[in-house]
């Protein structure tokens, strides 16, 4: 009986001691973390301690702050810059001849002349013929800038927003569609004068004459029309290159209107 009492006393003391220790642990946890272990967990709605998943969304393009007039001005400025820089590059010696993107080749209908001349040892004559076509373009293109600028400034851009949000060359393509005919009419006399100035017209008469003698044919072509078209197309290629640069490279937007207008299309 005495042993039983002692055992019970020992157990009670042990339980009491454990309870005190547990209370100390709970108190320490509450002091250090603010968590009260005496408060039972609820099974209802609980606040999550994990960060919710975030989704990245692309902000819609906001052209609302830009008027059609502002967009049109920005597009025209980009085109004008392209013309001025393009003409500057093309008007130097070899500006056309050494630029594979715009180099003027033998007219397609005269390609057989090129082959024939080379086959009979007149390669230098064929090369000179191509060279002078490009020299005429390099000379004539110096007159292109004011002609192009006039076409740009007088052009009414009826759907400026769609052009702004279009392809890399959308404005250039629009300009070409709207002004090609008037540019050709205004530029053709300049090319004709340049063909005579560099001697291309005289040389080509000689080339065609030799070919006709060798083959018994009577080939002719309008070099003025051909070089005019190719020179204008060369300028358009340079303008398209500049437009693409302004659209895709913020550092190339060198004026406030370019920064404002093309900055709005960056997220397209």
Secondary structure, 3 states (H helix, E strand, C coil): CHHHHHHHHHHHHHHHHHHHHHHHHHHHHHHHHCCCCCCCCCCCCCCCCCCCCCCCCCCCCCCCCCCHHHHHHHHHHHHHHHHHHHHHHHCCCCCCCCCCCCCCCCCHHHHHHHHHHHHCCCHHHHHHHHHHHHHHHHHHHHHHHHHHHHHHHHCCCCCHHHHHCCCCCHHHHHHHHHHHHHHHHHHHHHHHHHHHHCCHHHHHHHHHHHHHHHHCCCCCCCHHHHHHHHHHHHHHHHHHHHHHHHHHCHHHCCCHHHHHHHHCCCCC
